[in-house]
Amino acid sequence: MDQDSAATWRKSSYSGTNGGDCVEAGAVPGAVLVRDTKDRAGAVLAFGPQVWREFAAKVEIMGRIGSTRPMPANDR
């Protein structure tokens, strides 16, 4: 069994229900996987747990401030 078929996938809450740009995340031991909902057989990105937590925290902050501007390089 390959890594992405072992994951339990969850659709992003930011994806909405209109079939637009959607991503799913799945966890496996030692990694968080991300894939395109419309292309589940396509490429899968793997992130270490700490990198994923940092990314998710920054997304949450950007959502709270309502910003669509890119984060400054020193905050990435």
DSSP file (Angstrom, degrees, kcal/mol; ACC not computed):
  #  RESIDUE AA STRUCTURE BP1 BP2  ACC     N-H-->O    O-->H-N    N-H-->O    O-->H-N    TCO  KAPPA ALPHA  PHI   PSI    X-CA   Y-CA   Z-CA
    1    1 A M              0   0    0      0, 0.0     2,-0.1     0, 0.0     5,-0.0   0.000 360.0 360.0 360.0 128.0    0.0    0.0    0.0
    2    2 A D     >  -     0   0    0      1,-0.1     4,-1.0     3,-0.0     3,-0.5  -0.362 360.0-103.4 -81.1 166.4    1.5    3.4   -1.0
    3    3 A Q  H >> S+     0   0    0      1,-0.2     3,-0.6     2,-0.2     4,-0.6   0.869 115.8  49.4 -59.0 -44.7    1.5    6.3    1.4
    4    4 A D  H 34 S+     0   0    0      1,-0.2     3,-0.4     2,-0.2    -1,-0.2   0.801 107.8  53.6 -72.7 -26.1   -1.3    8.3   -0.1
    5    5 A S  H 34 S+     0   0    0     -3,-0.5    -1,-0.2     1,-0.2    -2,-0.2   0.710 105.5  56.1 -77.4 -17.4   -3.7    5.4   -0.2
    6    6 A A  H << S+     0   0    0     -4,-1.0    -1,-0.2    -3,-0.6    -2,-0.2   0.624  91.7  96.3 -83.3 -14.0   -3.1    4.8    3.6
    7    7 A A  S  < S-     0   0    0     -4,-0.6     2,-0.7    -3,-0.4    21,-0.1  -0.427  73.3-133.2 -78.6 148.9   -4.1    8.4    4.4
    8    8 A T  E     -A   27   0A   0     19,-0.6    19,-0.7    -2,-0.1     2,-0.2  -0.927  34.3-145.0 -96.2 114.1   -7.5    9.4    5.7
    9    9 A W  E     -A   26   0A   0     -2,-0.7     2,-0.4    17,-0.2    17,-0.2  -0.575  17.8-170.2 -90.3 142.9   -8.2   12.5    3.5
   10   10 A R  E     -A   25   0A   0     15,-2.4    15,-2.6    -2,-0.2     2,-0.2  -0.999  22.6-126.1-130.0 132.7  -10.1   15.6    4.5
   11   11 A K  E     -A   24   0A   0     -2,-0.4    13,-0.3    13,-0.2    11,-0.0  -0.544  37.6 -99.8 -75.4 140.3  -11.2   18.4    2.2
   12   12 A S    >   -     0   0    0     11,-2.8     3,-1.4    -2,-0.2     4,-0.3  -0.317  19.1-136.9 -58.8 137.3  -10.1   21.9    3.1
   13   13 A S  T 3  S+     0   0    0      1,-0.3     3,-0.4     2,-0.2    -1,-0.2   0.672 105.3  61.0 -69.4 -15.6  -12.8   23.9    4.9
   14   14 A Y  T 3  S+     0   0    0      1,-0.2    -1,-0.3     9,-0.1    -2,-0.1   0.519  84.6  80.8 -85.5  -6.1  -11.7   26.8    2.6
   15   15 A S  S <  S-     0   0    0     -3,-1.4     5,-0.4     8,-0.2     3,-0.3   0.778  79.3-159.8 -74.5 -27.2  -12.6   24.9   -0.5
   16   16 A G        -     0   0    0     -3,-0.4    -1,-0.2    -4,-0.3     3,-0.1  -0.276  31.0 -83.5  76.0-167.5  -16.4   25.6   -0.4
   17   17 A T  S    S+     0   0    0      1,-0.1    -1,-0.2     2,-0.1    -2,-0.0   0.290 100.3  91.7-121.9   7.9  -19.0   23.5   -2.2
   18   18 A N  S    S-     0   0    0     -3,-0.3    -1,-0.1     3,-0.1    -2,-0.1   0.320  97.9-109.9 -91.7  10.3  -19.0   25.0   -5.7
   19   19 A G  S    S+     0   0    0     -3,-0.1     3,-0.2    -4,-0.1    -3,-0.1   0.685  75.6 131.0  74.7  17.2  -16.4   22.6   -7.2
   20   20 A G        -     0   0    0     -5,-0.4     2,-0.7     1,-0.2    18,-0.1   0.402  69.5 -21.2 -78.3-143.0  -13.7   25.3   -7.5
   21   21 A D  S    S+     0   0    0     16,-0.1     2,-0.4    15,-0.0    -1,-0.2  -0.568  77.7 172.2 -72.2 111.8  -10.1   25.1   -6.3
   22   22 A C        -     0   0    0     -2,-0.7    15,-1.5    -3,-0.2    16,-0.4  -0.949  16.8-173.6-127.6 142.3  -10.1   22.4   -3.7
   23   23 A V  E     - B   0  36A   0     -2,-0.4   -11,-2.8    13,-0.2     2,-0.3  -0.939   8.7-153.6-128.1 156.8   -7.4   20.6   -1.8
   24   24 A E  E     -AB  11  35A   0     11,-2.5    11,-2.1    -2,-0.3     2,-0.4  -0.948   5.3-154.5-125.4 148.8   -7.4   17.7    0.6
   25   25 A A  E     -AB  10  34A   0    -15,-2.6   -15,-2.4    -2,-0.3     2,-0.4  -0.961  11.1-177.1-123.0 143.3   -5.0   16.9    3.4
   26   26 A G  E     -AB   9  33A   0      7,-2.4     7,-3.9    -2,-0.4     2,-0.4  -0.995  16.7-136.8-139.1 145.1   -4.2   13.5    4.8
   27   27 A A  E     +AB   8  32A   0    -19,-0.7   -19,-0.6    -2,-0.4     5,-0.2  -0.849  23.9 166.7-106.4 137.8   -2.0   12.3    7.6
   28   28 A V  E >   - B   0  31A   0      3,-2.3     3,-2.4    -2,-0.4     2,-0.1  -0.907  57.0 -64.3-133.6 162.9    0.3    9.4    7.6
   29   29 A P  T 3  S+     0   0    0      0, 0.0     3,-0.1     0, 0.0    -2,-0.0  -0.285 122.4   0.5 -53.8 120.8    3.0    8.6   10.2
   30   30 A G  T 3  S+     0   0    0      1,-0.1     2,-0.3    -2,-0.1    -3,-0.0   0.475 124.5  61.7  83.3   4.1    5.6   11.3    9.9
   31   31 A A  E <   -B   28   0A   0     -3,-2.4    -3,-2.3    17,-0.2     2,-0.5  -0.999  61.6-140.4-158.3 154.4    4.0   13.4    7.2
   32   32 A V  E     -BC  27  47A   0     15,-2.8    15,-2.6    -2,-0.3     2,-0.3  -0.986  29.1-152.5-113.5 128.4    1.0   15.5    6.1
   33   33 A L  E     -BC  26  46A   0     -7,-3.9    -7,-2.4    -2,-0.5     2,-0.4  -0.772   8.3-165.1-104.0 146.2    0.0   14.9    2.5
   34   34 A V  E     +BC  25  45A   0     11,-2.4    11,-2.8    -2,-0.3     2,-0.3  -0.996  13.6 165.9-132.4 135.7   -1.8   17.4    0.2
   35   35 A R  E     -BC  24  44A   0    -11,-2.1   -11,-2.5    -2,-0.4     2,-0.5  -0.946  41.7 -96.3-143.5 164.4   -3.5   16.7   -3.1
   36   36 A D  E >   -B   23   0A   0      7,-0.5     3,-1.3     3,-0.4     6,-0.2  -0.716  27.1-144.0 -81.4 124.8   -5.9   18.3   -5.6
   37   37 A T  G >  S+     0   0    0    -15,-1.5     3,-0.6    -2,-0.5    -1,-0.1   0.851 100.8  52.2 -58.8 -35.6   -9.5   17.1   -4.9
   38   38 A K  G 3  S+     0   0    0    -16,-0.4    -1,-0.3     1,-0.3     3,-0.1   0.618 117.1  38.7 -78.2 -11.6  -10.2   17.2   -8.7
   39   39 A D  G X   +     0   0    0     -3,-1.3     3,-2.1     1,-0.1    -3,-0.4  -0.501  65.2 160.6-136.0  64.6   -7.1   15.0   -9.5
   40   40 A R  T <  S+     0   0    0     -3,-0.6    -1,-0.1     1,-0.3    -2,-0.1   0.731  78.3  52.1 -63.0 -22.9   -6.9   12.5   -6.7
   41   41 A A  T 3  S+     0   0    0     -3,-0.1    -1,-0.3    -6,-0.0     3,-0.1   0.490 100.0  86.4 -88.9  -3.3   -4.7   10.2   -8.7
   42   42 A G  S <  S-     0   0    0     -3,-2.1    -3,-0.0    -6,-0.2    -2,-0.0   0.183  91.6 -33.2 -81.9-158.3   -2.3   13.1   -9.5
   43   43 A A        -     0   0    0      1,-0.0    -7,-0.5    -8,-0.0     2,-0.4  -0.212  51.5-155.7 -63.0 146.7    0.7   14.5   -7.6
   44   44 A V  E     -C   35   0A   0     -9,-0.1     2,-0.4    -3,-0.1    -9,-0.2  -0.995   5.6-147.4-125.6 128.6    0.8   14.4   -3.8
   45   45 A L  E     -C   34   0A   0    -11,-2.8   -11,-2.4    -2,-0.4     2,-0.4  -0.776  11.6-153.6 -93.6 140.3    2.9   16.9   -1.8
   46   46 A A  E     -C   33   0A   0     -2,-0.4     2,-0.4   -13,-0.2   -13,-0.2  -0.958  12.1-176.4-118.0 132.4    4.4   15.6    1.5
   47   47 A F  E     -C   32   0A   0    -15,-2.6   -15,-2.8    -2,-0.4    -2,-0.0  -0.959  29.3-113.6-124.9 142.9    5.2   18.0    4.4
   48   48 A G     >  -     0   0    0     -2,-0.4     4,-2.4   -17,-0.2     5,-0.2  -0.395  36.6-109.3 -66.9 153.8    6.8   17.2    7.7
   49   49 A P  H  > S+     0   0    0      0, 0.0     4,-2.3     0, 0.0     5,-0.1   0.865 117.0  49.0 -56.4 -40.4    4.5   17.7   10.7
   50   50 A Q  H  > S+     0   0    0      2,-0.2     4,-2.2     1,-0.2     5,-0.2   0.914 111.3  48.9 -68.1 -42.2    6.4   20.8   12.0
   51   51 A V  H  > S+     0   0    0      1,-0.2     4,-2.4     2,-0.2    -1,-0.2   0.910 111.7  50.7 -62.2 -42.1    6.4   22.5    8.6
   52   52 A W  H  X S+     0   0    0     -4,-2.4     4,-2.9     2,-0.2     5,-0.2   0.917 108.8  50.8 -63.5 -43.4    2.6   21.7    8.3
   53   53 A R  H  X S+     0   0    0     -4,-2.3     4,-2.2     1,-0.2    -1,-0.2   0.914 111.4  48.4 -60.4 -42.7    1.9   23.2   11.7
   54   54 A E  H  X S+     0   0    0     -4,-2.2     4,-2.0     2,-0.2    -1,-0.2   0.919 113.0  47.7 -63.6 -43.8    3.8   26.4   10.8
   55   55 A F  H  X S+     0   0    0     -4,-2.4     4,-2.4     1,-0.2    -2,-0.2   0.942 112.2  48.8 -61.2 -48.6    2.0   26.7    7.4
   56   56 A A  H  X S+     0   0    0     -4,-2.9     4,-2.3     1,-0.2    -1,-0.2   0.876 109.6  52.7 -61.8 -38.3   -1.4   26.1    9.0
   57   57 A A  H  X S+     0   0    0     -4,-2.2     4,-2.2    -5,-0.2    -1,-0.2   0.906 110.2  47.7 -64.6 -40.9   -0.7   28.8   11.7
   58   58 A K  H  X S+     0   0    0     -4,-2.0     4,-2.7     2,-0.2    -2,-0.2   0.886 110.4  51.8 -68.0 -38.2    0.2   31.3    9.1
   59   59 A V  H  X S+     0   0    0     -4,-2.4     4,-2.3     2,-0.2    -2,-0.2   0.914 109.8  50.2 -62.3 -42.0   -2.9   30.5    7.0
   60   60 A E  H  X S+     0   0    0     -4,-2.3     4,-2.0     2,-0.2    -2,-0.2   0.923 111.3  48.0 -62.1 -44.3   -5.0   31.0   10.1
   61   61 A I  H  X S+     0   0    0     -4,-2.2     4,-1.9     1,-0.2    -2,-0.2   0.931 111.4  49.9 -62.0 -46.3   -3.4   34.4   10.9
   62   62 A M  H  X>S+     0   0    0     -4,-2.7     5,-1.7     1,-0.2     4,-0.7   0.881 110.5  51.3 -62.0 -37.6   -3.8   35.6    7.3
   63   63 A G  H  <5S+     0   0    0     -4,-2.3     3,-0.3     1,-0.2    -1,-0.2   0.876 108.1  51.8 -66.1 -37.9   -7.5   34.5    7.4
   64   64 A R  H  <5S+     0   0    0     -4,-2.0    -2,-0.2     1,-0.2    -1,-0.2   0.854 113.6  42.7 -68.6 -34.3   -8.0   36.5   10.7
   65   65 A I  H  <5S-     0   0    0     -4,-1.9    -1,-0.2    -5,-0.2    -2,-0.2   0.528 106.2-128.8 -91.0  -3.2   -6.6   39.7    9.2
   66   66 A G  T  <5 +     0   0    0     -4,-0.7     2,-0.3    -3,-0.3    -3,-0.2   0.777  51.3 158.7  68.3  26.7   -8.4   39.2    5.9
   67   67 A S      < +     0   0    0     -5,-1.7    -1,-0.2    -6,-0.2    -2,-0.1  -0.645  33.7 178.1 -91.0 138.8   -5.2   39.7    3.9
   68   68 A T        +     0   0    0     -2,-0.3    -1,-0.1     2,-0.1     3,-0.1   0.305  54.8 109.8-110.0   2.1   -4.7   38.4    0.4
   69   69 A R  S    S-     0   0    0      1,-0.1    -2,-0.1    -7,-0.1     0, 0.0  -0.498  80.0-101.4 -75.5 146.7   -1.2   39.9    0.3
   70   70 A P        -     0   0    0      0, 0.0    -1,-0.1     0, 0.0     3,-0.1  -0.332  42.2-103.0 -62.3 149.9    1.7   37.5    0.3
   71   71 A M        -     0   0    0      1,-0.1     5,-0.1    -3,-0.1   -13,-0.0  -0.473  43.4 -96.1 -70.2 145.1    3.5   37.1    3.6
   72   72 A P    >   -     0   0    0      0, 0.0     3,-2.2     0, 0.0     4,-0.5  -0.293  36.6-111.6 -58.5 149.3    6.8   38.9    3.9
   73   73 A A  G >  S+     0   0    0      1,-0.3     3,-1.2     2,-0.2    -2,-0.1   0.833 116.8  57.6 -55.4 -36.6    9.8   36.7    3.2
   74   74 A N  G 3  S+     0   0    0      1,-0.2    -1,-0.3     2,-0.1    -3,-0.0   0.607 105.2  52.4 -73.5  -8.9   11.0   36.7    6.8
   75   75 A D  G <         0   0    0     -3,-2.2    -1,-0.2     1,-0.2    -2,-0.2   0.429 360.0 360.0-100.6  -2.4    7.6   35.3    7.9
   76   76 A R    <         0   0    0     -3,-1.2    -1,-0.2    -4,-0.5    -2,-0.1   0.473 360.0 360.0 -82.0 360.0    7.6   32.3    5.4
